[in-house]
Amino acid sequence: MFQVATYEGTREQQYNTVISQLKALIEDEPNFIANLANASALLGQFLPDINWVGFYLLDEKGLVLGPFQGLPACVRIPVGRGVCGTAAERKETMLVPDVHAFPGHIACDAASRSEIVVPLLSPNGELLGVLDIDSPSVGRFDNIDREQLERFAAVLTANV
């Protein structure tokens, strides 16, 4: 049975704990959607000061809403539009301190002020989707979040 760990130590140590928890959650489950659902719940419990965390998955029409925690969200986002679409197009993490200053930002939740979007890449570099996290606070995310959430995403997609 899975046990939620306490998060103590430096932020890097806390991320190490949550990544260990992710590994335990997904190690015997081949279903990607089920693993994304648990991953969004895990991050929703772990990350303070966020109002939305979830996934958008790539299909033939662009990004489509996947498992998430938070208020109902935009269902489809075109690749190249908004923070999520830009991260998908570039296949690189987008860390946006103030979403209102990001050209073309798509406001799914008016309370969101900062955002980080991490591309989900298969082991061969194919884009699968993105991990999207919003906060009601300006400047919520930093390079520690970027580095650690990229590690989190790599663990999540390692066997896809």
VEXVO-617296 format. One record per residue: z, y, x of N, C-alpha, C, O in turn; residue in one letter; residue number from 1. Coordinates in steps of 0.05 Angstrom, whole numbers, m for minus. Each point is the difference from the previous one (the first is absolute). Example, Ala and Ser with C-alpha at 12.3 -4.5 7.8 and 13.67 -1.06 7.14 Angstrom:
! residues 2
+--------+--------+--------+--------+---------+--------+--------+--------+--------+--------+--------+--------+------+-----+
:    nup : nnorth :  neast :   caup : canorth : caeast :    cup : cnorth :  ceast :    oup : onorth :  oeast : type : seq :
+--------+--------+--------+--------+---------+--------+--------+--------+--------+--------+--------+--------+------+-----+
:    156 :   m114 :    264 :      0 :      24 :    m18 :      0 :     24 :     18 :     13 :      0 :     21 :    A :   1 :
:    m27 :     21 :    m28 :      1 :      24 :     16 :     14 :     22 :    m15 :      4 :     22 :     10 :    S :   2 :
+--------+--------+--------+--------+---------+--------+--------+--------+--------+--------+--------+--------+------+-----+
***
This chain:
! residues 160
+--------+--------+--------+--------+---------+--------+--------+--------+--------+--------+--------+--------+------+-----+
:    nup : nnorth :  neast :   caup : canorth : caeast :    cup : cnorth :  ceast :    oup : onorth :  oeast : type : seq :
+--------+--------+--------+--------+---------+--------+--------+--------+--------+--------+--------+--------+------+-----+
:      0 :    m24 :     17 :      0 :      24 :    m17 :      0 :     25 :     18 :     14 :      1 :     20 :    M :   1 :
:    m29 :     19 :    m29 :     m3 :      25 :     16 :     25 :     17 :     m5 :      9 :      4 :    m22 :    F :   2 :
:      1 :      7 :     44 :     23 :      18 :     m2 :     m8 :     28 :     10 :    m13 :      2 :     22 :    Q :   3 :
:     19 :     19 :    m36 :     m6 :      27 :      9 :     21 :      7 :     22 :     24 :     m2 :     m4 :    V :   4 :
:    m35 :     10 :     27 :     18 :       8 :     23 :      9 :     28 :     m3 :    m11 :     16 :    m15 :    A :   5 :
:     33 :    m10 :     29 :      8 :      28 :      1 :    m16 :     13 :     23 :     m8 :    m13 :     19 :    T :   6 :
:      4 :     39 :    m22 :    m16 :      15 :     19 :     17 :     18 :     17 :      9 :     21 :     m9 :    Y :   7 :
:     m3 :    m31 :     33 :     18 :      15 :     18 :    m15 :      4 :     27 :    m20 :    m13 :      5 :    E :   8 :
:     30 :     31 :     11 :    m12 :       5 :     26 :    m20 :     23 :      0 :     m1 :     16 :    m20 :    G :   9 :
:    m15 :    m14 :     41 :    m20 :      20 :      2 :    m21 :     m5 :    m22 :     m1 :    m21 :    m12 :    T :  10 :
:    m17 :     40 :      8 :    m21 :      m4 :    m20 :    m18 :    m23 :      9 :     m9 :    m16 :    m16 :    R :  11 :
:      4 :     14 :     42 :    m17 :     m22 :     10 :     14 :    m27 :     m5 :    m14 :    m19 :     m8 :    E :  12 :
:     40 :     18 :     12 :     15 :     m25 :     m6 :     m1 :     m6 :    m30 :     m2 :    m23 :     m8 :    Q :  13 :
:      4 :     43 :     m8 :     m1 :      m4 :    m29 :    m28 :    m10 :     m8 :     m2 :    m19 :    m16 :    Q :  14 :
:    m19 :     30 :     27 :    m27 :     m10 :     m5 :     m3 :    m29 :     10 :    m13 :    m16 :    m14 :    Y :  15 :
:     25 :     10 :     37 :     m1 :     m28 :     10 :     12 :    m19 :    m21 :    m10 :    m22 :     m4 :    N :  16 :
:     32 :     30 :     m8 :     13 :     m16 :    m20 :    m18 :     m4 :    m25 :     m3 :    m22 :    m10 :    T :  17 :
:     m9 :     44 :      1 :    m17 :      m2 :    m24 :    m25 :    m17 :      6 :    m10 :    m14 :    m17 :    V :  18 :
:     m1 :     16 :     41 :    m23 :     m16 :      8 :      8 :    m29 :      1 :    m16 :    m18 :     m7 :    I :  19 :
:     39 :     12 :     17 :     10 :     m28 :      0 :      3 :    m10 :    m28 :     m7 :    m23 :     m6 :    S :  20 :
:     16 :     40 :    m12 :      2 :      m8 :    m28 :    m27 :     m5 :    m12 :     m4 :    m20 :    m15 :    Q :  21 :
:    m16 :     37 :     21 :    m27 :      m5 :     m9 :    m10 :    m27 :      9 :    m11 :    m15 :    m16 :    L :  22 :
:     15 :      9 :     41 :    m10 :     m26 :     11 :     13 :    m23 :    m16 :    m14 :    m19 :     m6 :    K :  23 :
:     40 :     21 :      0 :     13 :     m21 :    m15 :    m11 :     m2 :    m28 :     m2 :    m22 :    m11 :    A :  24 :
:     m5 :     44 :     m1 :    m11 :       0 :    m27 :    m28 :    m12 :     m2 :     m6 :    m13 :    m20 :    L :  25 :
:    m10 :     17 :     40 :    m28 :      m8 :     m2 :     m8 :    m25 :     16 :    m22 :    m10 :     m3 :    I :  26 :
:     41 :     m1 :     19 :     m7 :     m21 :     18 :    m12 :    m25 :    m14 :    m17 :    m13 :     12 :    E :  27 :
:     26 :      6 :    m35 :    m10 :     m24 :    m14 :    m17 :      6 :    m24 :     m6 :    m18 :    m16 :    D :  28 :
:     m2 :     43 :     12 :    m15 :       8 :    m23 :    m28 :      9 :      7 :     m3 :     21 :     13 :    E :  29 :
:    m18 :    m35 :    m20 :    m27 :       8 :      7 :    m12 :     21 :    m19 :    m21 :     12 :      7 :    P :  30 :
:     33 :     m7 :    m30 :    m12 :      19 :    m19 :      5 :     28 :      8 :     23 :     10 :      1 :    N :  31 :
:    m44 :      4 :      5 :      1 :      28 :     11 :     13 :     19 :    m21 :     16 :     17 :      8 :    F :  32 :
:    m23 :    m19 :    m33 :     11 :      18 :    m21 :     30 :     m4 :     m3 :     15 :     19 :     m2 :    I :  33 :
:     m6 :    m44 :      2 :     29 :      m5 :     m1 :     14 :     12 :     24 :     21 :     11 :     m3 :    A :  34 :
:    m33 :    m14 :     26 :     12 :      11 :     24 :      0 :     31 :      0 :     20 :     12 :      9 :    N :  35 :
:    m40 :      0 :    m20 :     m1 :      29 :     m3 :     22 :     10 :    m20 :     13 :     20 :      4 :    L :  36 :
:     m9 :    m36 :    m25 :     20 :       7 :    m20 :     28 :      0 :     13 :     15 :     19 :     m3 :    A :  37 :
:     m9 :    m40 :     18 :     26 :      m1 :     13 :      2 :     21 :     22 :     22 :     12 :      4 :    N :  38 :
:    m44 :     m6 :     10 :      1 :      20 :     21 :      5 :     28 :    m12 :     15 :     16 :     12 :    A :  39 :
:    m27 :    m10 :    m35 :      6 :      27 :    m12 :     29 :      1 :     m9 :     12 :     21 :      2 :    S :  40 :
:     m2 :    m42 :    m13 :     28 :       0 :     m9 :     19 :      3 :     24 :     20 :     15 :     m1 :    A :  41 :
:    m27 :    m29 :     23 :     17 :       2 :     24 :      0 :     28 :     11 :     22 :     11 :      6 :    L :  42 :
:    m45 :      2 :     m4 :     m1 :      27 :     10 :     13 :     20 :    m19 :     13 :     19 :      8 :    L :  43 :
:    m16 :    m25 :    m34 :     13 :      17 :    m20 :     31 :      0 :      2 :     12 :     21 :     m5 :    G :  44 :
:     m1 :    m43 :     13 :     29 :      m2 :      5 :      8 :     11 :     27 :     22 :     11 :      2 :    Q :  45 :
:    m39 :    m13 :     17 :      7 :       7 :     28 :     m3 :     30 :      5 :     17 :     12 :     13 :    F :  46 :
:    m39 :      0 :    m22 :     m6 :      28 :      8 :     15 :     20 :    m18 :     m3 :      0 :    m24 :    L :  47 :
:     19 :     18 :     36 :     12 :      21 :    m15 :    m20 :     22 :     m6 :    m19 :      4 :     14 :    P :  48 :
:     25 :     12 :    m34 :    m15 :      24 :     m6 :    m30 :     m5 :     m5 :    m17 :     15 :     11 :    D :  49 :
:     11 :    m35 :    m26 :    m28 :      m5 :     m8 :     m1 :     m2 :    m31 :     20 :     m7 :    m12 :    I :  50 :
:    m43 :     14 :      1 :     m3 :      m3 :    m29 :    m22 :    m19 :     m8 :     m5 :     m4 :    m24 :    N :  51 :
:    m10 :     m6 :     43 :    m21 :     m20 :     m6 :     m6 :    m15 :     25 :     m3 :     11 :     22 :    W :  52 :
:     m1 :    m38 :    m24 :     m9 :     m16 :     22 :    m17 :    m23 :    m12 :      9 :    m13 :    m19 :    V :  53 :
:    m32 :      9 :     31 :    m17 :     m21 :    m11 :    m26 :     m2 :     15 :     m4 :     11 :     22 :    G :  54 :
:    m14 :    m27 :    m34 :    m25 :      m7 :     13 :    m23 :      7 :    m17 :      0 :     m3 :    m25 :    F :  55 :
:    m22 :     11 :     38 :    m26 :       2 :    m12 :    m18 :    m20 :     15 :      0 :      0 :     24 :    Y :  56 :
:    m15 :    m16 :    m39 :    m16 :     m21 :     12 :    m30 :      7 :     m3 :     m8 :     11 :    m20 :    L :  57 :
:     m7 :    m17 :     41 :    m28 :       6 :      0 :    m15 :    m20 :    m17 :      3 :    m25 :      2 :    L :  58 :
:    m21 :     35 :    m20 :    m19 :     m17 :    m14 :    m27 :     14 :      2 :     m3 :     20 :     14 :    D :  59 :
:    m16 :    m30 :    m29 :    m27 :      10 :      2 :     m3 :     29 :    m10 :    m20 :     13 :      6 :    E :  60 :
:     39 :     m3 :    m20 :     m1 :      27 :    m11 :     18 :     20 :     15 :      1 :     24 :     m7 :    K :  61 :
:     14 :    m33 :     27 :     19 :      17 :     15 :     27 :    m12 :      0 :      3 :    m25 :      2 :    G :  62 :
:     18 :     42 :     m3 :     27 :     m10 :      0 :     11 :     m2 :    m28 :     m4 :     18 :    m17 :    L :  63 :
:     16 :    m41 :     11 :     12 :      m5 :    m26 :     29 :     m6 :      3 :      9 :    m12 :     19 :    V :  64 :
:      7 :     22 :    m38 :     29 :      m3 :      0 :      8 :    m29 :      2 :    m10 :    m17 :    m14 :    L :  65 :
:     29 :     12 :     32 :     12 :     m26 :      4 :     30 :      1 :     m6 :      9 :     19 :    m13 :    G :  66 :
:      6 :    m38 :     23 :     29 :       0 :     m5 :     14 :     26 :     11 :     m8 :     10 :     21 :    P :  67 :
:     27 :      0 :    m36 :     14 :      25 :      8 :     27 :      2 :    m13 :      7 :    m15 :    m18 :    F :  68 :
:      9 :     34 :     28 :     25 :       8 :    m12 :     m1 :     30 :     m5 :     m7 :     15 :     18 :    Q :  69 :
:     13 :     m6 :    m42 :     m1 :      28 :     m7 :    m12 :      5 :    m27 :     m5 :    m19 :    m15 :    G :  70 :
:     m2 :     44 :     10 :    m12 :       8 :    m25 :    m29 :    m11 :     m1 :    m12 :     m6 :     21 :    L :  71 :
:      1 :      3 :    m46 :    m28 :      m8 :     m2 :    m17 :     19 :     18 :      6 :     23 :      4 :    P :  72 :
:    m27 :    m35 :      7 :    m16 :      14 :     20 :    m30 :      0 :     m7 :     m9 :    m13 :    m19 :    A :  73 :
:     m6 :     28 :     35 :    m29 :       1 :     m3 :    m10 :    m29 :      5 :      9 :    m14 :     18 :    C :  74 :
:    m27 :      5 :    m35 :    m10 :     m27 :      1 :    m21 :     m3 :     22 :      0 :    m20 :     14 :    V :  75 :
:    m18 :     39 :    m12 :    m22 :      m2 :     20 :     m2 :     25 :     17 :      4 :     22 :    m10 :    R :  76 :
:     m9 :    m26 :     35 :     m3 :      22 :     19 :    m26 :     m6 :     16 :     m2 :    m21 :     13 :    I :  77 :
:    m17 :     39 :    m13 :    m24 :      m4 :     16 :      6 :      1 :     30 :     16 :     16 :      9 :    P :  78 :
:    m29 :    m34 :      6 :      2 :       1 :     29 :    m10 :     28 :      9 :    m21 :      8 :     m8 :    V :  79 :
:     37 :      5 :     25 :     m8 :      26 :     10 :     13 :     23 :    m15 :     m2 :     23 :      8 :    G :  80 :
:     16 :    m28 :    m31 :     12 :      21 :    m16 :     30 :     m2 :      2 :     11 :    m22 :     m1 :    R :  81 :
:      3 :     44 :      3 :     29 :       1 :      1 :     10 :    m13 :     25 :    m15 :     m7 :     18 :    G :  82 :
:     42 :      5 :    m16 :     12 :     m11 :     24 :     m6 :    m30 :      2 :     m7 :     m9 :     22 :    V :  83 :
:      9 :     m5 :    m44 :     m5 :     m29 :      1 :    m29 :     m6 :      7 :     m6 :    m17 :     17 :    C :  84 :
:    m12 :     31 :    m30 :    m29 :      m5 :      5 :     m8 :      8 :     28 :    m18 :    m12 :     12 :    G :  85 :
:     31 :     33 :     m1 :     m6 :       8 :     28 :     10 :    m20 :     20 :    m14 :     m7 :     19 :    T :  86 :
:     38 :     m4 :    m24 :     11 :     m21 :     18 :    m17 :    m24 :     m1 :     m5 :    m13 :     21 :    A :  87 :
:     m5 :      6 :    m45 :    m18 :     m24 :     m2 :    m26 :      5 :     14 :    m10 :    m17 :     15 :    A :  88 :
:     m2 :     40 :    m18 :    m26 :       7 :     13 :      3 :     m1 :     30 :    m18 :    m10 :     14 :    E :  89 :
:     39 :     22 :     m4 :      4 :       2 :     29 :     12 :    m25 :     13 :      0 :     m3 :     24 :    R :  90 :
:     12 :    m14 :    m41 :     16 :     m23 :      9 :     21 :      9 :     20 :      5 :    m12 :     20 :    K :  91 :
:      9 :     34 :    m28 :     22 :      10 :     17 :     21 :     11 :    m18 :     m5 :     10 :    m22 :    E :  92 :
:     30 :    m10 :     32 :     23 :      10 :    m15 :     m2 :     30 :     m4 :     m7 :     15 :     19 :    T :  93 :
:     13 :     m7 :    m43 :      1 :      29 :     m6 :     29 :      7 :     m6 :     12 :    m11 :    m18 :    M :  94 :
:     m1 :     29 :     34 :     27 :      10 :     m4 :     m3 :     30 :     m8 :     m8 :     16 :     15 :    L :  95 :
:     15 :    m11 :    m40 :     m4 :      27 :    m12 :     27 :     12 :     m7 :     12 :     m8 :    m19 :    V :  96 :
:     m3 :     28 :     35 :     26 :      13 :     m5 :      1 :     15 :    m27 :     22 :      1 :    m12 :    P :  97 :
:    m44 :     11 :      3 :     m1 :      14 :    m25 :    m26 :     m6 :    m14 :    m21 :     11 :      8 :    D :  98 :
:     22 :    m27 :    m28 :    m24 :      m8 :    m14 :    m15 :     23 :    m13 :    m25 :     m2 :     m4 :    V :  99 :
:     39 :     23 :     m2 :    m14 :      23 :    m13 :    m18 :     15 :     20 :    m17 :     15 :     m8 :    H : 100 :
:     21 :    m20 :     34 :    m17 :      12 :     21 :    m23 :    m19 :      8 :    m16 :      8 :     17 :    A : 101 :
:     15 :    m32 :    m29 :    m21 :     m19 :      7 :    m24 :      4 :    m18 :      3 :     m2 :    m25 :    F : 102 :
:    m26 :      9 :     36 :    m24 :       5 :    m17 :     m7 :    m25 :    m16 :     m3 :    m22 :     11 :    P : 103 :
:      0 :     26 :    m37 :     m9 :     m22 :    m17 :     22 :    m19 :     m8 :     m5 :    m22 :    m10 :    G : 104 :
:     31 :     29 :     15 :     22 :     m17 :     m8 :     m2 :     m7 :    m29 :     m6 :     17 :    m17 :    H : 105 :
:     11 :    m43 :     11 :      0 :     m10 :    m28 :     29 :     m2 :     m9 :     15 :    m17 :     11 :    I : 106 :
:     m7 :     33 :    m30 :     28 :       1 :     m8 :      5 :    m20 :    m23 :     m5 :      6 :    m23 :    A : 107 :
:     14 :    m30 :     30 :      7 :     m20 :    m20 :     28 :      6 :    m11 :      5 :     m4 :    m24 :    C : 108 :
:     13 :     15 :     40 :     27 :       7 :     m8 :      5 :     28 :     11 :      0 :      5 :     24 :    D : 109 :
:      4 :     14 :    m42 :      3 :      28 :      7 :     25 :      5 :     18 :      1 :     20 :     14 :    A : 110 :
:     18 :    m39 :    m15 :     24 :       3 :     16 :     m5 :     m6 :     30 :     17 :      7 :     17 :    A : 111 :
:    m39 :    m21 :    m11 :     m5 :      m7 :     28 :     m7 :     24 :     17 :    m16 :     17 :     m8 :    S : 112 :
:     29 :    m15 :     31 :     m4 :      23 :     19 :    m11 :     m9 :     27 :    m14 :     15 :     13 :    R : 113 :
:     22 :    m39 :     m4 :    m11 :     m11 :     25 :     m8 :    m29 :     m4 :      8 :    m13 :    m19 :    S : 114 :
:    m25 :      4 :     38 :    m11 :     m27 :     m5 :     m8 :    m12 :     27 :     m7 :     14 :     19 :    E : 115 :
:      9 :    m40 :    m18 :    m10 :     m16 :     23 :    m17 :    m23 :    m12 :      9 :    m13 :    m18 :    I : 116 :
:    m32 :     10 :     29 :    m18 :     m22 :     m9 :     m9 :    m16 :     25 :    m11 :     12 :     19 :    V : 117 :
:     16 :    m38 :    m20 :     m6 :     m18 :     22 :    m22 :    m19 :     m9 :      4 :    m14 :    m20 :    V : 118 :
:    m26 :     12 :     35 :    m21 :     m19 :     m8 :     10 :    m29 :      4 :     14 :     m6 :     18 :    P : 119 :
:    m23 :    m11 :    m36 :      5 :     m29 :      2 :    m25 :    m12 :     11 :    m21 :     m1 :    m13 :    L : 120 :
:     23 :     m9 :     38 :    m23 :     m11 :     13 :      4 :    m30 :      5 :     21 :     m9 :      8 :    L : 121 :
:    m42 :     m7 :    m14 :      1 :     m28 :      6 :      1 :     m4 :     30 :     m6 :     19 :     15 :    S : 122 :
:     12 :    m43 :     m5 :      1 :      m4 :     29 :    m27 :      6 :     14 :      0 :      6 :     24 :    P : 123 :
:    m22 :     m7 :    m39 :    m26 :       7 :     13 :     m8 :     29 :     m5 :    m23 :      8 :      6 :    N : 124 :
:     42 :      8 :    m17 :     m5 :      29 :     m3 :    m13 :      8 :    m26 :     m6 :     24 :     m4 :    G : 125 :
:      3 :    m43 :    m15 :    m12 :       7 :    m26 :     21 :     14 :    m17 :     23 :     m8 :     m1 :    E : 126 :
:    m31 :     30 :    m12 :     18 :      15 :    m18 :      6 :    m16 :    m25 :    m19 :     m9 :    m14 :    L : 127 :
:     44 :      4 :      8 :      9 :     m14 :    m24 :     10 :     20 :    m21 :     m2 :     m5 :    m24 :    L : 128 :
:     13 :     27 :     33 :     12 :      20 :    m18 :     18 :     18 :     16 :     m3 :      3 :     24 :    G : 129 :
:     22 :     10 :    m38 :     19 :      18 :     14 :     28 :     m3 :    m12 :      4 :     m8 :    m23 :    V : 130 :
:     16 :     13 :     40 :     28 :       3 :     m8 :      4 :     30 :     m3 :     m5 :     15 :     18 :    L : 131 :
:     14 :     m7 :    m42 :      4 :      29 :     m6 :     30 :      4 :     m7 :     11 :    m14 :    m16 :    D : 132 :
:      0 :     35 :     29 :     28 :       6 :     m5 :      2 :     30 :     m4 :     m9 :     16 :     17 :    I : 133 :
:     22 :     m7 :    m39 :      3 :      28 :     m6 :     30 :      8 :      0 :     17 :    m17 :     m6 :    D : 134 :
:    m12 :     42 :     12 :     27 :      10 :     m1 :      0 :     27 :    m14 :    m19 :     15 :      1 :    S : 135 :
:     41 :     m8 :    m15 :      3 :      26 :    m13 :      7 :     22 :     20 :      3 :     23 :     m7 :    P : 136 :
:      1 :    m30 :     33 :      9 :      19 :     21 :    m23 :      6 :     19 :    m14 :    m19 :      9 :    S : 137 :
:     10 :     44 :     m3 :    m20 :       8 :     20 :      9 :    m11 :     27 :     24 :      2 :      7 :    V : 138 :
:    m42 :    m13 :      9 :      6 :      m9 :     27 :     17 :    m25 :      1 :     14 :     m4 :     21 :    G : 139 :
:    m14 :    m13 :    m41 :     17 :     m23 :     m1 :     m6 :    m21 :     22 :     18 :    m13 :     11 :    R : 140 :
:    m44 :     10 :     m5 :     m9 :     m21 :     18 :     m6 :     11 :     28 :     m8 :     22 :      3 :    F : 141 :
:     13 :    m40 :     17 :     m4 :       9 :     28 :    m14 :    m23 :     15 :     m8 :    m20 :    m11 :    D : 142 :
:      6 :     23 :     38 :    m14 :     m19 :     16 :     15 :    m27 :      1 :    m13 :    m21 :      4 :    N : 143 :
:     39 :     21 :     m7 :     15 :     m25 :     m1 :     m9 :    m16 :    m25 :     m5 :    m24 :      2 :    I : 144 :
:      3 :     38 :    m25 :    m10 :     m13 :    m24 :    m28 :    m10 :      4 :     m6 :    m22 :     m7 :    D : 145 :
:    m11 :     38 :     19 :    m28 :      m8 :      5 :     m1 :    m26 :     17 :    m12 :    m19 :     m9 :    R : 146 :
:     26 :     19 :     31 :     m1 :     m24 :     18 :     11 :    m24 :    m14 :    m11 :    m22 :      2 :    E : 147 :
:     34 :     25 :    m15 :     13 :     m23 :    m12 :    m14 :    m10 :    m25 :     m2 :    m24 :     m5 :    Q : 148 :
:     m9 :     42 :    m11 :    m15 :      m9 :    m24 :    m27 :    m13 :      8 :    m10 :    m17 :    m14 :    L : 149 :
:     m1 :     26 :     37 :    m24 :     m14 :     10 :      7 :    m29 :      8 :    m15 :    m18 :     m4 :    E : 150 :
:     38 :     14 :     16 :     10 :     m27 :      7 :      4 :    m16 :    m25 :     m8 :    m23 :     m2 :    R : 151 :
:     21 :     35 :    m18 :      5 :     m12 :    m26 :    m27 :    m10 :    m12 :     m2 :    m23 :    m10 :    F : 152 :
:    m18 :     41 :      9 :    m26 :      m7 :    m11 :    m13 :    m23 :     16 :    m13 :    m17 :    m12 :    A : 153 :
:     15 :     18 :     38 :    m12 :     m21 :     16 :     13 :    m28 :     m5 :    m15 :    m20 :     m1 :    A : 154 :
:     41 :     19 :     m4 :     13 :     m25 :     m7 :    m10 :     m9 :    m27 :     m5 :    m24 :     m4 :    V : 155 :
:      2 :     42 :    m15 :     m8 :      m6 :    m27 :    m29 :    m12 :     m1 :     m6 :    m17 :    m16 :    L : 156 :
:    m11 :     26 :     34 :    m28 :      m8 :     m1 :     m7 :    m21 :     22 :    m23 :     m7 :      3 :    T : 157 :
:     42 :     m2 :     13 :     m5 :     m17 :     23 :    m14 :    m26 :     m8 :    m15 :    m12 :     16 :    A : 158 :
:     20 :      2 :    m40 :    m11 :     m26 :     m8 :    m20 :      2 :    m23 :     m5 :    m20 :    m15 :    N : 159 :
:     m6 :     43 :     11 :    m19 :       4 :    m22 :    m28 :     m9 :      8 :    m19 :      2 :    m16 :    V : 160 :
+--------+--------+--------+--------+---------+--------+--------+--------+--------+--------+--------+--------+------+-----+
***
